[in-house]
Amino acid sequence: MGWQALWGTMVGAASAQVIYPSAEATRVYQSPGGLLDVYAACERFAIGRGPDPDAHIQTFRGAFTAA
């Protein structure tokens, strides 16, 4: 499925509704130790420019895992 088809399944062409990010999702992605930090650590490791990202992953799990 291409992007155009995928986009069409989520947002209709005639939709005028604004989609706002949830505050919780923003926090999980953008906070220090959040998913973007984990992704960056994993990417650095994958290309040979950083250590094993396990510490980042464990920090993320400790901070953001649902109780």
HELIX and SHEET records of a PDB file:
HELIX    1   1 TRP A    3  MET A   10  1                                   8    
HELIX    2   2 ALA A   23  GLN A   30  1                                   8    
HELIX    3   3 LEU A   35  ALA A   46  1                                  12    
HELIX    4   4 ASP A   54  PHE A   64  1                                  11    
END                                                                             
